[in-house]
Amino acid sequence: MTAESVIDTQGDQTATRTPVTVRASLSPSRAADFKTCPLLYRFRSIDRLPERPTIEQARGTLVHAVLERLFDLPAPTRTPESAGDLVAPQWDRLVTEEPELAELFAGDDAAGVEGFLRSAAALLEGYFAVEDPRRLEPAEREALISAVVDDELLIRGYLDRLDVAPDGALRVVDYKTGGAPREAFEARALFQLKFYALVLWRTRGVVPRVLRLLYLKDAEVCDYAPDAEELVRFERTVVALWRAIEQATARQDFRPRPSRLCDWCSHQSRCPSFGGTPPPFPVAAAAPDPLVDARSRPATPGADE
């Protein structure tokens, strides 16, 4: 793999930073892909095969966009009505930025678009059932955070929201637009939040007090409190996971791991578990750009969302 020097500019900006050599990067979504199915990781991160967005993914993206913009409003005006007023403009913005989203609906399917927007507004009602945004002032929204672990692996991800209490305590908040989690899906969601907690701990020296999942469809809250010892173990897990990815890349051996999540996979036609054949292994995969790790968000319904 190629190597590239980076300087960690997070945390105390007055401190002298020593450049570190980064050989690779890993996001929680890509790490979760490999844990779920190594072949899925290959399709997304090495082959970089396109995936057509689904209605569920588009709805999740829209709801996240509205909740991000909601906190741009003065606190007293962060009401359900104001959030509802943001839905259509945010959808128009997303379609302008990502024209493929418009392909989810036939050109003249105004009724389909209207129903889609109503379904997004219904999820926002679930948000207001569990939080009052008039009482919150997030420190960061849709923020990219990163840290280097094991001296050469850059781990990074996008936070939906970071709250900082007056005493400096951190709360990581992640919005989920699917239903309340089943065990397998909850484990994946907590893996994602522990990833963020590890980055924050390594860059700011503070273990987040709370990792919070907000399940908007069912208006449920799931709180988890990590500790330093747990994050040390999790860091070892992340490093071991990356080494497994490196070995699989060197051997060009990414095997499918069938599960219930296959129902949402875009690549069944190429998967041996469904009678398909993967494309030839890319020659360029032997030396990928270590700082390129596509962000797939939202993830498959029921997984990250």
ChimeraX commands (.cxc) that place a marker at each C-alpha (Angstrom):
marker #1 position 0.00,0.00,0.00 radius 0.5
marker #1 position 1.06,3.58,-0.51 radius 0.5
marker #1 position 2.11,5.68,2.45 radius 0.5
marker #1 position 1.22,9.28,3.15 radius 0.5
marker #1 position 2.13,11.63,5.99 radius 0.5
marker #1 position -0.64,13.38,7.88 radius 0.5
marker #1 position -0.71,15.68,10.85 radius 0.5
marker #1 position -3.39,15.24,13.49 radius 0.5
marker #1 position -4.92,18.69,13.87 radius 0.5
marker #1 position -7.73,17.74,16.23 radius 0.5
marker #1 position -7.90,18.39,19.90 radius 0.5
marker #1 position -5.49,20.97,21.39 radius 0.5
marker #1 position -4.58,23.21,18.48 radius 0.5
marker #1 position -1.67,24.78,20.39 radius 0.5
marker #1 position 0.18,21.49,20.83 radius 0.5
marker #1 position 3.05,20.48,18.58 radius 0.5
marker #1 position 2.01,17.62,16.34 radius 0.5
marker #1 position 4.34,14.98,15.04 radius 0.5
marker #1 position 3.63,13.83,11.47 radius 0.5
marker #1 position 2.66,10.18,11.24 radius 0.5
marker #1 position 2.75,7.91,8.23 radius 0.5
marker #1 position -0.65,6.59,7.26 radius 0.5
marker #1 position -0.79,3.41,5.22 radius 0.5
marker #1 position -4.55,2.95,5.16 radius 0.5
marker #1 position -7.86,4.34,6.35 radius 0.5
marker #1 position -10.97,2.68,7.69 radius 0.5
marker #1 position -14.45,4.00,8.40 radius 0.5
marker #1 position -17.08,2.31,10.57 radius 0.5
marker #1 position -19.23,1.53,7.54 radius 0.5
marker #1 position -16.37,-0.16,5.69 radius 0.5
marker #1 position -15.28,-2.03,8.81 radius 0.5
marker #1 position -18.85,-3.19,9.35 radius 0.5
marker #1 position -19.01,-4.29,5.69 radius 0.5
marker #1 position -16.02,-6.58,6.19 radius 0.5
marker #1 position -17.42,-7.96,9.44 radius 0.5
marker #1 position -20.76,-8.59,7.75 radius 0.5
marker #1 position -19.42,-10.00,4.48 radius 0.5
marker #1 position -15.83,-9.77,3.18 radius 0.5
marker #1 position -17.07,-9.94,-0.41 radius 0.5
marker #1 position -19.34,-6.95,0.20 radius 0.5
marker #1 position -16.31,-5.04,1.45 radius 0.5
marker #1 position -14.46,-5.90,-1.74 radius 0.5
marker #1 position -17.35,-4.84,-3.98 radius 0.5
marker #1 position -17.67,-1.48,-2.22 radius 0.5
marker #1 position -14.10,-0.58,-1.28 radius 0.5
marker #1 position -11.92,-2.29,-3.90 radius 0.5
marker #1 position -14.11,-2.76,-6.97 radius 0.5
marker #1 position -16.10,0.36,-6.04 radius 0.5
marker #1 position -19.15,-0.97,-7.80 radius 0.5
marker #1 position -22.02,1.49,-8.10 radius 0.5
marker #1 position -25.12,0.94,-6.00 radius 0.5
marker #1 position -28.46,2.38,-6.95 radius 0.5
marker #1 position -30.01,4.17,-3.98 radius 0.5
marker #1 position -33.20,2.78,-2.51 radius 0.5
marker #1 position -36.25,4.60,-1.23 radius 0.5
marker #1 position -35.24,3.70,2.34 radius 0.5
marker #1 position -31.73,5.06,1.91 radius 0.5
marker #1 position -33.00,8.25,0.30 radius 0.5
marker #1 position -35.50,8.74,3.12 radius 0.5
marker #1 position -32.72,8.30,5.67 radius 0.5
marker #1 position -30.50,10.81,3.87 radius 0.5
marker #1 position -33.36,13.31,3.74 radius 0.5
marker #1 position -34.23,12.98,7.43 radius 0.5
marker #1 position -30.58,13.39,8.42 radius 0.5
marker #1 position -30.37,16.52,6.26 radius 0.5
marker #1 position -33.46,18.04,7.86 radius 0.5
marker #1 position -32.24,17.33,11.39 radius 0.5
marker #1 position -28.88,18.90,10.57 radius 0.5
marker #1 position -30.53,22.06,9.21 radius 0.5
marker #1 position -33.03,22.20,12.07 radius 0.5
marker #1 position -30.27,23.31,14.44 radius 0.5
marker #1 position -29.45,26.24,12.17 radius 0.5
marker #1 position -32.74,27.78,13.32 radius 0.5
marker #1 position -33.03,29.85,16.50 radius 0.5
marker #1 position -33.80,27.52,19.40 radius 0.5
marker #1 position -37.40,28.71,20.03 radius 0.5
marker #1 position -38.33,28.00,16.40 radius 0.5
marker #1 position -37.12,24.38,16.33 radius 0.5
marker #1 position -40.63,22.97,16.24 radius 0.5
marker #1 position -42.25,20.05,14.43 radius 0.5
marker #1 position -43.82,22.54,12.03 radius 0.5
marker #1 position -40.45,24.10,11.22 radius 0.5
marker #1 position -38.93,20.68,10.64 radius 0.5
marker #1 position -41.80,19.77,8.34 radius 0.5
marker #1 position -41.23,22.96,6.36 radius 0.5
marker #1 position -37.63,21.88,5.73 radius 0.5
marker #1 position -38.51,18.52,4.15 radius 0.5
marker #1 position -39.35,19.61,0.59 radius 0.5
marker #1 position -36.50,22.17,0.26 radius 0.5
marker #1 position -33.96,19.68,1.55 radius 0.5
marker #1 position -35.21,17.05,-0.90 radius 0.5
marker #1 position -34.86,19.54,-3.75 radius 0.5
marker #1 position -31.30,20.27,-2.62 radius 0.5
marker #1 position -30.39,16.58,-2.40 radius 0.5
marker #1 position -31.78,15.86,-5.87 radius 0.5
marker #1 position -29.78,18.78,-7.28 radius 0.5
marker #1 position -26.59,17.46,-5.67 radius 0.5
marker #1 position -27.31,13.79,-6.42 radius 0.5
marker #1 position -29.48,13.59,-9.57 radius 0.5
marker #1 position -29.69,9.80,-9.34 radius 0.5
marker #1 position -32.10,10.24,-6.42 radius 0.5
marker #1 position -34.69,11.60,-8.83 radius 0.5
marker #1 position -34.61,8.25,-10.65 radius 0.5
marker #1 position -36.33,6.65,-7.67 radius 0.5
marker #1 position -39.58,8.10,-9.00 radius 0.5
marker #1 position -40.96,8.15,-12.52 radius 0.5
marker #1 position -40.78,11.53,-14.17 radius 0.5
marker #1 position -44.43,12.35,-13.59 radius 0.5
marker #1 position -44.93,10.45,-10.33 radius 0.5
marker #1 position -45.88,13.49,-8.26 radius 0.5
marker #1 position -48.00,11.32,-5.98 radius 0.5
marker #1 position -45.04,9.05,-5.28 radius 0.5
marker #1 position -42.81,11.97,-4.36 radius 0.5
marker #1 position -45.51,13.46,-2.16 radius 0.5
marker #1 position -45.97,10.17,-0.32 radius 0.5
marker #1 position -42.22,9.88,0.12 radius 0.5
marker #1 position -42.01,13.36,1.64 radius 0.5
marker #1 position -44.89,12.56,4.00 radius 0.5
marker #1 position -43.11,9.42,5.16 radius 0.5
marker #1 position -40.00,11.47,5.95 radius 0.5
marker #1 position -42.10,13.97,7.90 radius 0.5
marker #1 position -43.58,11.09,9.89 radius 0.5
marker #1 position -40.09,10.04,10.99 radius 0.5
marker #1 position -39.44,13.58,12.14 radius 0.5
marker #1 position -42.47,13.26,14.41 radius 0.5
marker #1 position -40.69,10.33,16.01 radius 0.5
marker #1 position -37.69,12.55,16.63 radius 0.5
marker #1 position -39.73,15.16,18.46 radius 0.5
marker #1 position -41.26,12.40,20.57 radius 0.5
marker #1 position -37.85,11.61,22.11 radius 0.5
marker #1 position -36.04,14.99,22.08 radius 0.5
marker #1 position -36.78,18.68,22.37 radius 0.5
marker #1 position -34.28,20.44,20.09 radius 0.5
marker #1 position -35.18,23.82,21.61 radius 0.5
marker #1 position -33.21,22.73,24.68 radius 0.5
marker #1 position -30.12,21.60,22.78 radius 0.5
marker #1 position -27.13,23.36,21.24 radius 0.5
marker #1 position -25.00,20.69,19.54 radius 0.5
marker #1 position -21.26,21.27,19.51 radius 0.5
marker #1 position -20.88,19.56,16.13 radius 0.5
marker #1 position -23.17,18.22,13.41 radius 0.5
marker #1 position -22.29,15.99,10.45 radius 0.5
marker #1 position -18.66,16.33,11.52 radius 0.5
marker #1 position -15.81,14.27,10.09 radius 0.5
marker #1 position -13.55,13.08,12.91 radius 0.5
marker #1 position -10.37,11.02,12.59 radius 0.5
marker #1 position -7.47,9.56,14.54 radius 0.5
marker #1 position -4.43,7.41,13.81 radius 0.5
marker #1 position -4.15,4.10,15.67 radius 0.5
marker #1 position -1.42,1.49,15.58 radius 0.5
marker #1 position 0.85,4.26,14.20 radius 0.5
marker #1 position -0.37,3.84,10.61 radius 0.5
marker #1 position -4.13,3.24,10.41 radius 0.5
marker #1 position -6.35,6.30,10.02 radius 0.5
marker #1 position -9.82,5.65,11.43 radius 0.5
marker #1 position -12.51,8.16,10.69 radius 0.5
marker #1 position -16.21,8.69,10.41 radius 0.5
marker #1 position -19.04,11.21,10.28 radius 0.5
marker #1 position -20.89,12.03,13.49 radius 0.5
marker #1 position -24.55,12.87,13.19 radius 0.5
marker #1 position -24.26,15.01,16.30 radius 0.5
marker #1 position -21.91,15.66,19.19 radius 0.5
marker #1 position -23.22,17.28,22.38 radius 0.5
marker #1 position -20.83,18.75,24.94 radius 0.5
marker #1 position -22.06,19.38,28.49 radius 0.5
marker #1 position -20.85,22.36,30.56 radius 0.5
marker #1 position -18.56,20.01,32.49 radius 0.5
marker #1 position -16.98,18.80,29.22 radius 0.5
marker #1 position -18.81,15.46,29.07 radius 0.5
marker #1 position -19.42,14.19,25.53 radius 0.5
marker #1 position -22.55,12.60,24.13 radius 0.5
marker #1 position -22.47,11.05,20.66 radius 0.5
marker #1 position -25.90,10.98,19.00 radius 0.5
marker #1 position -26.79,8.92,15.95 radius 0.5
marker #1 position -30.14,9.07,14.17 radius 0.5
marker #1 position -31.61,5.80,12.93 radius 0.5
marker #1 position -34.53,5.92,10.54 radius 0.5
marker #1 position -35.30,2.20,10.69 radius 0.5
marker #1 position -37.32,0.45,13.36 radius 0.5
marker #1 position -36.11,-0.41,16.84 radius 0.5
marker #1 position -33.17,-2.79,16.52 radius 0.5
marker #1 position -33.07,-6.49,16.52 radius 0.5
marker #1 position -30.02,-7.94,18.22 radius 0.5
marker #1 position -27.82,-8.28,15.12 radius 0.5
marker #1 position -28.61,-4.78,13.89 radius 0.5
marker #1 position -28.14,-3.20,17.33 radius 0.5
marker #1 position -24.66,-4.76,17.54 radius 0.5
marker #1 position -23.73,-3.15,14.21 radius 0.5
marker #1 position -25.04,0.23,15.35 radius 0.5
marker #1 position -23.09,0.07,18.62 radius 0.5
marker #1 position -19.96,-0.95,16.68 radius 0.5
marker #1 position -20.34,2.28,14.71 radius 0.5
marker #1 position -20.71,4.39,17.85 radius 0.5
marker #1 position -17.76,2.71,19.60 radius 0.5
marker #1 position -15.72,3.60,16.52 radius 0.5
marker #1 position -16.61,7.26,17.05 radius 0.5
marker #1 position -15.95,6.99,20.79 radius 0.5
marker #1 position -12.47,5.61,20.12 radius 0.5
marker #1 position -11.64,8.49,17.77 radius 0.5
marker #1 position -12.86,11.08,20.28 radius 0.5
marker #1 position -10.93,9.46,23.11 radius 0.5
marker #1 position -7.70,9.30,21.12 radius 0.5
marker #1 position -7.96,12.89,19.86 radius 0.5
marker #1 position -9.53,14.68,22.82 radius 0.5
marker #1 position -8.55,12.52,25.75 radius 0.5
marker #1 position -12.18,12.15,26.86 radius 0.5
marker #1 position -14.22,8.96,26.83 radius 0.5
marker #1 position -17.77,9.90,25.75 radius 0.5
marker #1 position -20.15,9.60,28.66 radius 0.5
marker #1 position -23.04,8.45,26.46 radius 0.5
marker #1 position -23.42,6.87,23.04 radius 0.5
marker #1 position -27.03,7.50,22.05 radius 0.5
marker #1 position -29.06,5.87,19.29 radius 0.5
marker #1 position -32.33,7.59,18.40 radius 0.5
marker #1 position -34.69,5.22,16.58 radius 0.5
marker #1 position -37.11,7.62,14.95 radius 0.5
marker #1 position -39.59,5.16,13.46 radius 0.5
marker #1 position -40.47,3.72,16.87 radius 0.5
marker #1 position -39.51,6.81,18.93 radius 0.5
marker #1 position -37.07,4.83,21.06 radius 0.5
marker #1 position -33.75,5.77,22.65 radius 0.5
marker #1 position -30.85,3.41,23.27 radius 0.5
marker #1 position -28.06,4.73,25.51 radius 0.5
marker #1 position -24.71,3.04,26.03 radius 0.5
marker #1 position -21.88,4.14,28.34 radius 0.5
marker #1 position -18.40,2.99,27.23 radius 0.5
marker #1 position -15.29,3.02,29.39 radius 0.5
marker #1 position -11.58,3.33,28.64 radius 0.5
marker #1 position -10.82,-0.36,29.09 radius 0.5
marker #1 position -13.55,-1.27,26.64 radius 0.5
marker #1 position -12.20,1.20,24.08 radius 0.5
marker #1 position -8.70,-0.26,24.43 radius 0.5
marker #1 position -10.14,-3.67,23.58 radius 0.5
marker #1 position -12.16,-2.18,20.75 radius 0.5
marker #1 position -9.04,-0.55,19.32 radius 0.5
marker #1 position -7.36,-3.95,19.21 radius 0.5
marker #1 position -10.42,-5.30,17.42 radius 0.5
marker #1 position -10.28,-2.54,14.80 radius 0.5
marker #1 position -6.57,-3.06,14.18 radius 0.5
marker #1 position -7.04,-6.83,13.91 radius 0.5
marker #1 position -9.90,-6.26,11.49 radius 0.5
marker #1 position -7.72,-4.09,9.28 radius 0.5
marker #1 position -4.94,-6.69,9.29 radius 0.5
marker #1 position -7.48,-9.26,8.17 radius 0.5
marker #1 position -8.49,-6.91,5.34 radius 0.5
marker #1 position -4.84,-6.50,4.32 radius 0.5
marker #1 position -4.38,-10.28,4.26 radius 0.5
marker #1 position -7.53,-10.76,2.20 radius 0.5
marker #1 position -6.33,-8.08,-0.23 radius 0.5
marker #1 position -2.89,-9.66,-0.57 radius 0.5
marker #1 position -4.49,-13.04,-1.28 radius 0.5
marker #1 position -7.29,-11.55,-3.39 radius 0.5
marker #1 position -9.59,-13.68,-1.27 radius 0.5
marker #1 position -12.83,-12.04,-0.15 radius 0.5
marker #1 position -15.43,-14.69,0.53 radius 0.5
marker #1 position -19.18,-14.16,0.83 radius 0.5
marker #1 position -20.85,-14.58,4.20 radius 0.5
marker #1 position -24.58,-15.10,3.61 radius 0.5
marker #1 position -26.93,-13.60,6.19 radius 0.5
marker #1 position -30.30,-11.89,6.49 radius 0.5
marker #1 position -28.65,-8.71,5.20 radius 0.5
marker #1 position -28.30,-10.35,1.77 radius 0.5
marker #1 position -31.93,-9.34,1.18 radius 0.5
marker #1 position -30.76,-5.72,0.83 radius 0.5
marker #1 position -27.54,-6.33,-1.07 radius 0.5
marker #1 position -27.16,-4.71,-4.50 radius 0.5
marker #1 position -24.64,-7.29,-5.68 radius 0.5
marker #1 position -26.43,-10.63,-5.58 radius 0.5
marker #1 position -25.94,-11.07,-9.35 radius 0.5
marker #1 position -22.15,-11.08,-8.77 radius 0.5
marker #1 position -22.16,-13.17,-5.59 radius 0.5
marker #1 position -21.23,-16.89,-5.72 radius 0.5
marker #1 position -23.79,-17.55,-2.97 radius 0.5
marker #1 position -26.48,-16.59,-5.50 radius 0.5
marker #1 position -24.89,-18.22,-8.54 radius 0.5
marker #1 position -22.98,-15.13,-9.66 radius 0.5
marker #1 position -19.33,-14.49,-10.48 radius 0.5
marker #1 position -17.33,-11.54,-9.08 radius 0.5
marker #1 position -15.50,-9.36,-11.60 radius 0.5
marker #1 position -11.73,-9.81,-12.03 radius 0.5
marker #1 position -9.78,-8.50,-9.07 radius 0.5
marker #1 position -8.62,-4.93,-9.88 radius 0.5
marker #1 position -4.90,-4.65,-10.53 radius 0.5
marker #1 position -4.87,-1.20,-8.89 radius 0.5
marker #1 position -6.13,-2.76,-5.64 radius 0.5
marker #1 position -2.56,-3.69,-4.81 radius 0.5
marker #1 position -1.84,-0.01,-4.11 radius 0.5
marker #1 position -5.03,1.86,-3.20 radius 0.5
marker #1 position -5.07,5.43,-1.99 radius 0.5
marker #1 position -4.96,5.04,1.80 radius 0.5
marker #1 position -6.99,8.18,2.36 radius 0.5
marker #1 position -9.82,7.21,0.03 radius 0.5
marker #1 position -12.55,5.36,1.90 radius 0.5
marker #1 position -15.91,6.09,0.37 radius 0.5
marker #1 position -18.60,7.02,2.82 radius 0.5
marker #1 position -21.70,4.90,2.27 radius 0.5
marker #1 position -24.42,6.66,4.08 radius 0.5
marker #1 position -27.04,5.81,4.78 radius 0.5
marker #1 position -26.29,2.13,4.87 radius 0.5
marker #1 position -28.62,-0.72,4.02 radius 0.5
marker #1 position -31.97,-0.43,5.82 radius 0.5
marker #1 position -31.91,-2.12,9.19 radius 0.5
marker #1 position -28.12,-2.03,9.37 radius 0.5
marker #1 position -26.80,1.48,9.94 radius 0.5
marker #1 position -30.13,3.12,9.50 radius 0.5
marker link #1:1,2 radius 0.2
marker link #1:2,3 radius 0.2
marker link #1:3,4 radius 0.2
marker link #1:4,5 radius 0.2
marker link #1:5,6 radius 0.2
marker link #1:6,7 radius 0.2
marker link #1:7,8 radius 0.2
marker link #1:8,9 radius 0.2
marker link #1:9,10 radius 0.2
marker link #1:10,11 radius 0.2
marker link #1:11,12 radius 0.2
marker link #1:12,13 radius 0.2
marker link #1:13,14 radius 0.2
marker link #1:14,15 radius 0.2
marker link #1:15,16 radius 0.2
marker link #1:16,17 radius 0.2
marker link #1:17,18 radius 0.2
marker link #1:18,19 radius 0.2
marker link #1:19,20 radius 0.2
marker link #1:20,21 radius 0.2
marker link #1:21,22 radius 0.2
marker link #1:22,23 radius 0.2
marker link #1:23,24 radius 0.2
marker link #1:24,25 radius 0.2
marker link #1:25,26 radius 0.2
marker link #1:26,27 radius 0.2
marker link #1:27,28 radius 0.2
marker link #1:28,29 radius 0.2
marker link #1:29,30 radius 0.2
marker link #1:30,31 radius 0.2
marker link #1:31,32 radius 0.2
marker link #1:32,33 radius 0.2
marker link #1:33,34 radius 0.2
marker link #1:34,35 radius 0.2
marker link #1:35,36 radius 0.2
marker link #1:36,37 radius 0.2
marker link #1:37,38 radius 0.2
marker link #1:38,39 radius 0.2
marker link #1:39,40 radius 0.2
marker link #1:40,41 radius 0.2
marker link #1:41,42 radius 0.2
marker link #1:42,43 radius 0.2
marker link #1:43,44 radius 0.2
marker link #1:44,45 radius 0.2
marker link #1:45,46 radius 0.2
marker link #1:46,47 radius 0.2
marker link #1:47,48 radius 0.2
marker link #1:48,49 radius 0.2
marker link #1:49,50 radius 0.2
marker link #1:50,51 radius 0.2
marker link #1:51,52 radius 0.2
marker link #1:52,53 radius 0.2
marker link #1:53,54 radius 0.2
marker link #1:54,55 radius 0.2
marker link #1:55,56 radius 0.2
marker link #1:56,57 radius 0.2
marker link #1:57,58 radius 0.2
marker link #1:58,59 radius 0.2
marker link #1:59,60 radius 0.2
marker link #1:60,61 radius 0.2
marker link #1:61,62 radius 0.2
marker link #1:62,63 radius 0.2
marker link #1:63,64 radius 0.2
marker link #1:64,65 radius 0.2
marker link #1:65,66 radius 0.2
marker link #1:66,67 radius 0.2
marker link #1:67,68 radius 0.2
marker link #1:68,69 radius 0.2
marker link #1:69,70 radius 0.2
marker link #1:70,71 radius 0.2
marker link #1:71,72 radius 0.2
marker link #1:72,73 radius 0.2
marker link #1:73,74 radius 0.2
marker link #1:74,75 radius 0.2
marker link #1:75,76 radius 0.2
marker link #1:76,77 radius 0.2
marker link #1:77,78 radius 0.2
marker link #1:78,79 radius 0.2
marker link #1:79,80 radius 0.2
marker link #1:80,81 radius 0.2
marker link #1:81,82 radius 0.2
marker link #1:82,83 radius 0.2
marker link #1:83,84 radius 0.2
marker link #1:84,85 radius 0.2
marker link #1:85,86 radius 0.2
marker link #1:86,87 radius 0.2
marker link #1:87,88 radius 0.2
marker link #1:88,89 radius 0.2
marker link #1:89,90 radius 0.2
marker link #1:90,91 radius 0.2
marker link #1:91,92 radius 0.2
marker link #1:92,93 radius 0.2
marker link #1:93,94 radius 0.2
marker link #1:94,95 radius 0.2
marker link #1:95,96 radius 0.2
marker link #1:96,97 radius 0.2
marker link #1:97,98 radius 0.2
marker link #1:98,99 radius 0.2
marker link #1:99,100 radius 0.2
marker link #1:100,101 radius 0.2
marker link #1:101,102 radius 0.2
marker link #1:102,103 radius 0.2
marker link #1:103,104 radius 0.2
marker link #1:104,105 radius 0.2
marker link #1:105,106 radius 0.2
marker link #1:106,107 radius 0.2
marker link #1:107,108 radius 0.2
marker link #1:108,109 radius 0.2
marker link #1:109,110 radius 0.2
marker link #1:110,111 radius 0.2
marker link #1:111,112 radius 0.2
marker link #1:112,113 radius 0.2
marker link #1:113,114 radius 0.2
marker link #1:114,115 radius 0.2
marker link #1:115,116 radius 0.2
marker link #1:116,117 radius 0.2
marker link #1:117,118 radius 0.2
marker link #1:118,119 radius 0.2
marker link #1:119,120 radius 0.2
marker link #1:120,121 radius 0.2
marker link #1:121,122 radius 0.2
marker link #1:122,123 radius 0.2
marker link #1:123,124 radius 0.2
marker link #1:124,125 radius 0.2
marker link #1:125,126 radius 0.2
marker link #1:126,127 radius 0.2
marker link #1:127,128 radius 0.2
marker link #1:128,129 radius 0.2
marker link #1:129,130 radius 0.2
marker link #1:130,131 radius 0.2
marker link #1:131,132 radius 0.2
marker link #1:132,133 radius 0.2
marker link #1:133,134 radius 0.2
marker link #1:134,135 radius 0.2
marker link #1:135,136 radius 0.2
marker link #1:136,137 radius 0.2
marker link #1:137,138 radius 0.2
marker link #1:138,139 radius 0.2
marker link #1:139,140 radius 0.2
marker link #1:140,141 radius 0.2
marker link #1:141,142 radius 0.2
marker link #1:142,143 radius 0.2
marker link #1:143,144 radius 0.2
marker link #1:144,145 radius 0.2
marker link #1:145,146 radius 0.2
marker link #1:146,147 radius 0.2
marker link #1:147,148 radius 0.2
marker link #1:148,149 radius 0.2
marker link #1:149,150 radius 0.2
marker link #1:150,151 radius 0.2
marker link #1:151,152 radius 0.2
marker link #1:152,153 radius 0.2
marker link #1:153,154 radius 0.2
marker link #1:154,155 radius 0.2
marker link #1:155,156 radius 0.2
marker link #1:156,157 radius 0.2
marker link #1:157,158 radius 0.2
marker link #1:158,159 radius 0.2
marker link #1:159,160 radius 0.2
marker link #1:160,161 radius 0.2
marker link #1:161,162 radius 0.2
marker link #1:162,163 radius 0.2
marker link #1:163,164 radius 0.2
marker link #1:164,165 radius 0.2
marker link #1:165,166 radius 0.2
marker link #1:166,167 radius 0.2
marker link #1:167,168 radius 0.2
marker link #1:168,169 radius 0.2
marker link #1:169,170 radius 0.2
marker link #1:170,171 radius 0.2
marker link #1:171,172 radius 0.2
marker link #1:172,173 radius 0.2
marker link #1:173,174 radius 0.2
marker link #1:174,175 radius 0.2
marker link #1:175,176 radius 0.2
marker link #1:176,177 radius 0.2
marker link #1:177,178 radius 0.2
marker link #1:178,179 radius 0.2
marker link #1:179,180 radius 0.2
marker link #1:180,181 radius 0.2
marker link #1:181,182 radius 0.2
marker link #1:182,183 radius 0.2
marker link #1:183,184 radius 0.2
marker link #1:184,185 radius 0.2
marker link #1:185,186 radius 0.2
marker link #1:186,187 radius 0.2
marker link #1:187,188 radius 0.2
marker link #1:188,189 radius 0.2
marker link #1:189,190 radius 0.2
marker link #1:190,191 radius 0.2
marker link #1:191,192 radius 0.2
marker link #1:192,193 radius 0.2
marker link #1:193,194 radius 0.2
marker link #1:194,195 radius 0.2
marker link #1:195,196 radius 0.2
marker link #1:196,197 radius 0.2
marker link #1:197,198 radius 0.2
marker link #1:198,199 radius 0.2
marker link #1:199,200 radius 0.2
marker link #1:200,201 radius 0.2
marker link #1:201,202 radius 0.2
marker link #1:202,203 radius 0.2
marker link #1:203,204 radius 0.2
marker link #1:204,205 radius 0.2
marker link #1:205,206 radius 0.2
marker link #1:206,207 radius 0.2
marker link #1:207,208 radius 0.2
marker link #1:208,209 radius 0.2
marker link #1:209,210 radius 0.2
marker link #1:210,211 radius 0.2
marker link #1:211,212 radius 0.2
marker link #1:212,213 radius 0.2
marker link #1:213,214 radius 0.2
marker link #1:214,215 radius 0.2
marker link #1:215,216 radius 0.2
marker link #1:216,217 radius 0.2
marker link #1:217,218 radius 0.2
marker link #1:218,219 radius 0.2
marker link #1:219,220 radius 0.2
marker link #1:220,221 radius 0.2
marker link #1:221,222 radius 0.2
marker link #1:222,223 radius 0.2
marker link #1:223,224 radius 0.2
marker link #1:224,225 radius 0.2
marker link #1:225,226 radius 0.2
marker link #1:226,227 radius 0.2
marker link #1:227,228 radius 0.2
marker link #1:228,229 radius 0.2
marker link #1:229,230 radius 0.2
marker link #1:230,231 radius 0.2
marker link #1:231,232 radius 0.2
marker link #1:232,233 radius 0.2
marker link #1:233,234 radius 0.2
marker link #1:234,235 radius 0.2
marker link #1:235,236 radius 0.2
marker link #1:236,237 radius 0.2
marker link #1:237,238 radius 0.2
marker link #1:238,239 radius 0.2
marker link #1:239,240 radius 0.2
marker link #1:240,241 radius 0.2
marker link #1:241,242 radius 0.2
marker link #1:242,243 radius 0.2
marker link #1:243,244 radius 0.2
marker link #1:244,245 radius 0.2
marker link #1:245,246 radius 0.2
marker link #1:246,247 radius 0.2
marker link #1:247,248 radius 0.2
marker link #1:248,249 radius 0.2
marker link #1:249,250 radius 0.2
marker link #1:250,251 radius 0.2
marker link #1:251,252 radius 0.2
marker link #1:252,253 radius 0.2
marker link #1:253,254 radius 0.2
marker link #1:254,255 radius 0.2
marker link #1:255,256 radius 0.2
marker link #1:256,257 radius 0.2
marker link #1:257,258 radius 0.2
marker link #1:258,259 radius 0.2
marker link #1:259,260 radius 0.2
marker link #1:260,261 radius 0.2
marker link #1:261,262 radius 0.2
marker link #1:262,263 radius 0.2
marker link #1:263,264 radius 0.2
marker link #1:264,265 radius 0.2
marker link #1:265,266 radius 0.2
marker link #1:266,267 radius 0.2
marker link #1:267,268 radius 0.2
marker link #1:268,269 radius 0.2
marker link #1:269,270 radius 0.2
marker link #1:270,271 radius 0.2
marker link #1:271,272 radius 0.2
marker link #1:272,273 radius 0.2
marker link #1:273,274 radius 0.2
marker link #1:274,275 radius 0.2
marker link #1:275,276 radius 0.2
marker link #1:276,277 radius 0.2
marker link #1:277,278 radius 0.2
marker link #1:278,279 radius 0.2
marker link #1:279,280 radius 0.2
marker link #1:280,281 radius 0.2
marker link #1:281,282 radius 0.2
marker link #1:282,283 radius 0.2
marker link #1:283,284 radius 0.2
marker link #1:284,285 radius 0.2
marker link #1:285,286 radius 0.2
marker link #1:286,287 radius 0.2
marker link #1:287,288 radius 0.2
marker link #1:288,289 radius 0.2
marker link #1:289,290 radius 0.2
marker link #1:290,291 radius 0.2
marker link #1:291,292 radius 0.2
marker link #1:292,293 radius 0.2
marker link #1:293,294 radius 0.2
marker link #1:294,295 radius 0.2
marker link #1:295,296 radius 0.2
marker link #1:296,297 radius 0.2
marker link #1:297,298 radius 0.2
marker link #1:298,299 radius 0.2
marker link #1:299,300 radius 0.2
marker link #1:300,301 radius 0.2
marker link #1:301,302 radius 0.2
marker link #1:302,303 radius 0.2
marker link #1:303,304 radius 0.2
marker link #1:304,305 radius 0.2
view
